[in-house]
Amino acid sequence: MKKTLSFAIIHFTVAFSVAFLLTGNLLIGGLIALIEPMVNTVAFYFHEKVWQTKKLIQTQYSSPSKKTISFAILHFSVAFTVVYLLTGDILIGSTMAMIEPTINTLAYYLHERVWQKKQHHQNAPQQLISMMVCLHH
């Protein structure tokens, strides 16, 4: 859950900045910044659940780049839908759907790399102990 929350903070910040720059309206920018990341945060949570299945972890599909592409497609779809529904403007919806998810996709990739390194470092002592036990016998 910490991983989801840390990405949500990044996402809310990016969404508000881009929405406000596109609309010039604090209210609409604020609504977009609250609703779009909220929907994407829930989508991110379920996206992570799918990518954490044993079957995916044990394949080459679990790489950060493949997870990023998968999440990007989901994110573009959510961004367009939310912004279009809030503004009624296809141009703003389309622009937001291209800019905000692109920035957040790059942020997601970096976020994923940090979390994978963190997980690797947390597992390293356990791997070392199991290697020592195996060598002992």
VEXKE-74490 format. One record per residue (C-alpha): residue in one letter; y, z, x. Coordinates in Angstrom, 3 decimals. Example, Ala and Ser with C-alpha at 12.3 -4.5 7.8 and 13.67 -1.06 7.14 Angstrom:
BEGIN
residu A	y -4.500	z 7.800	x 12.300
residu S	y -1.060	z 7.140	x 13.670
***
This chain:
BEGIN
residu M	y 0.000	z 0.000	x 0.000
residu K	y 2.354	z 0.641	x 2.943
residu K	y 1.975	z -3.002	x 3.937
residu T	y 2.923	z -4.182	x 0.442
residu L	y 5.946	z -1.874	x 0.296
residu S	y 7.233	z -2.896	x 3.721
residu F	y 7.059	z -6.558	x 2.743
residu A	y 8.737	z -5.795	x -0.603
residu I	y 11.791	z -4.367	x 1.189
residu I	y 12.116	z -7.521	x 3.272
residu H	y 11.649	z -9.670	x 0.196
residu F	y 14.255	z -7.883	x -1.962
residu T	y 16.852	z -8.191	x 0.809
residu V	y 16.286	z -11.906	x 1.321
residu A	y 16.142	z -12.635	x -2.422
residu F	y 19.436	z -10.910	x -3.182
residu S	y 21.238	z -12.585	x -0.275
residu V	y 20.098	z -16.083	x -1.203
residu A	y 20.554	z -15.593	x -4.967
residu F	y 24.082	z -14.273	x -4.560
residu L	y 25.033	z -17.104	x -2.196
residu L	y 23.678	z -19.693	x -4.662
residu T	y 25.148	z -18.257	x -7.842
residu G	y 28.200	z -16.346	x -6.641
residu N	y 27.375	z -13.915	x -9.429
residu L	y 26.436	z -10.324	x -8.586
residu L	y 24.681	z -9.742	x -11.911
residu I	y 22.535	z -12.884	x -11.824
residu G	y 21.986	z -12.451	x -8.073
residu G	y 20.938	z -8.861	x -8.659
residu L	y 18.592	z -9.756	x -11.521
residu I	y 16.966	z -12.502	x -9.475
residu A	y 16.705	z -10.145	x -6.509
residu L	y 14.952	z -7.538	x -8.655
residu I	y 12.689	z -9.681	x -10.807
residu E	y 11.581	z -12.410	x -8.391
residu P	y 10.504	z -10.037	x -5.590
residu M	y 8.890	z -7.694	x -8.131
residu V	y 6.733	z -10.512	x -9.456
residu N	y 6.011	z -11.697	x -5.911
residu T	y 5.205	z -8.158	x -4.754
residu V	y 2.558	z -7.882	x -7.452
residu A	y 1.326	z -11.361	x -6.497
residu F	y 1.337	z -10.264	x -2.818
residu Y	y -0.798	z -7.228	x -3.648
residu F	y -3.447	z -9.351	x -5.377
residu H	y -3.147	z -12.024	x -2.691
residu E	y -3.988	z -9.344	x -0.096
residu K	y -6.933	z -8.116	x -2.182
residu V	y -8.399	z -11.629	x -2.238
residu W	y -7.822	z -12.160	x 1.491
residu Q	y -9.423	z -8.792	x 2.322
residu T	y -12.773	z -9.728	x 0.808
residu K	y -15.605	z -9.629	x 3.323
residu K	y -16.388	z -13.278	x 2.777
residu L	y -12.882	z -14.400	x 3.799
residu I	y -12.541	z -11.919	x 6.660
residu Q	y -15.724	z -13.244	x 8.258
residu T	y -14.537	z -16.858	x 8.240
residu Q	y -11.903	z -18.809	x 10.129
residu Y	y -9.850	z -18.830	x 6.925
residu S	y -8.505	z -15.320	x 7.577
residu S	y -5.978	z -16.505	x 10.182
residu P	y -2.334	z -15.556	x 9.606
residu S	y -1.306	z -19.210	x 9.283
residu K	y -3.796	z -19.948	x 6.469
residu K	y -2.834	z -16.748	x 4.632
residu T	y 0.828	z -17.696	x 5.043
residu I	y 0.320	z -21.162	x 3.549
residu S	y -1.575	z -19.663	x 0.632
residu F	y 1.151	z -17.115	x -0.054
residu A	y 3.910	z -19.713	x 0.377
residu I	y 2.510	z -21.860	x -2.428
residu L	y 2.325	z -18.843	x -4.695
residu H	y 5.832	z -17.763	x -3.689
residu F	y 7.471	z -21.176	x -4.277
residu S	y 5.988	z -21.262	x -7.772
residu V	y 7.138	z -17.769	x -8.690
residu A	y 10.635	z -18.268	x -7.238
residu F	y 11.294	z -21.457	x -9.166
residu T	y 9.959	z -20.076	x -12.438
residu V	y 11.922	z -16.798	x -12.297
residu V	y 15.218	z -18.378	x -11.200
residu Y	y 14.967	z -21.209	x -13.700
residu L	y 14.236	z -18.770	x -16.529
residu L	y 17.207	z -16.561	x -15.547
residu T	y 19.749	z -19.327	x -14.919
residu G	y 18.511	z -22.237	x -17.036
residu D	y 19.546	z -24.446	x -14.110
residu I	y 16.911	z -26.693	x -12.511
residu L	y 19.098	z -27.311	x -9.440
residu I	y 19.604	z -23.597	x -8.726
residu G	y 15.935	z -22.915	x -9.487
residu S	y 14.818	z -25.695	x -7.150
residu T	y 17.237	z -24.707	x -4.386
residu M	y 16.245	z -21.068	x -4.611
residu A	y 12.569	z -22.084	x -4.645
residu M	y 13.047	z -23.975	x -1.371
residu I	y 15.331	z -21.613	x 0.548
residu E	y 14.250	z -18.080	x -0.395
residu P	y 10.474	z -18.597	x -0.064
residu T	y 10.958	z -20.488	x 3.202
residu I	y 12.796	z -17.532	x 4.716
residu N	y 10.306	z -15.086	x 3.223
residu T	y 7.341	z -17.205	x 4.368
residu L	y 8.571	z -16.919	x 7.946
residu A	y 9.106	z -13.196	x 7.393
residu Y	y 5.603	z -12.953	x 5.887
residu Y	y 4.028	z -14.616	x 8.926
residu L	y 5.788	z -12.218	x 11.295
residu H	y 4.955	z -9.281	x 9.009
residu E	y 1.274	z -10.314	x 8.956
residu R	y 1.164	z -10.584	x 12.754
residu V	y 2.637	z -7.095	x 13.149
residu W	y 0.150	z -5.588	x 10.671
residu Q	y -2.819	z -7.345	x 12.289
residu K	y -1.791	z -6.077	x 15.732
residu K	y -1.354	z -2.591	x 14.294
residu Q	y -4.814	z -2.745	x 12.709
residu H	y -6.334	z -4.061	x 15.948
residu H	y -4.798	z -1.188	x 17.938
residu Q	y -6.056	z 1.359	x 15.392
residu N	y -9.591	z -0.050	x 15.625
residu A	y -9.623	z -0.284	x 19.439
residu P	y -10.600	z 3.386	x 20.083
residu Q	y -13.488	z 3.138	x 17.597
residu Q	y -14.721	z -0.065	x 19.244
residu L	y -14.537	z 1.565	x 22.669
residu I	y -16.523	z 4.588	x 21.476
residu S	y -19.208	z 2.385	x 19.900
residu M	y -19.440	z 0.364	x 23.127
residu M	y -19.835	z 3.560	x 25.144
residu V	y -22.562	z 4.826	x 22.790
residu C	y -24.413	z 1.501	x 23.024
residu L	y -24.175	z 1.479	x 26.813
residu H	y -25.432	z 5.037	x 26.973
residu H	y -28.787	z 4.155	x 25.351
***
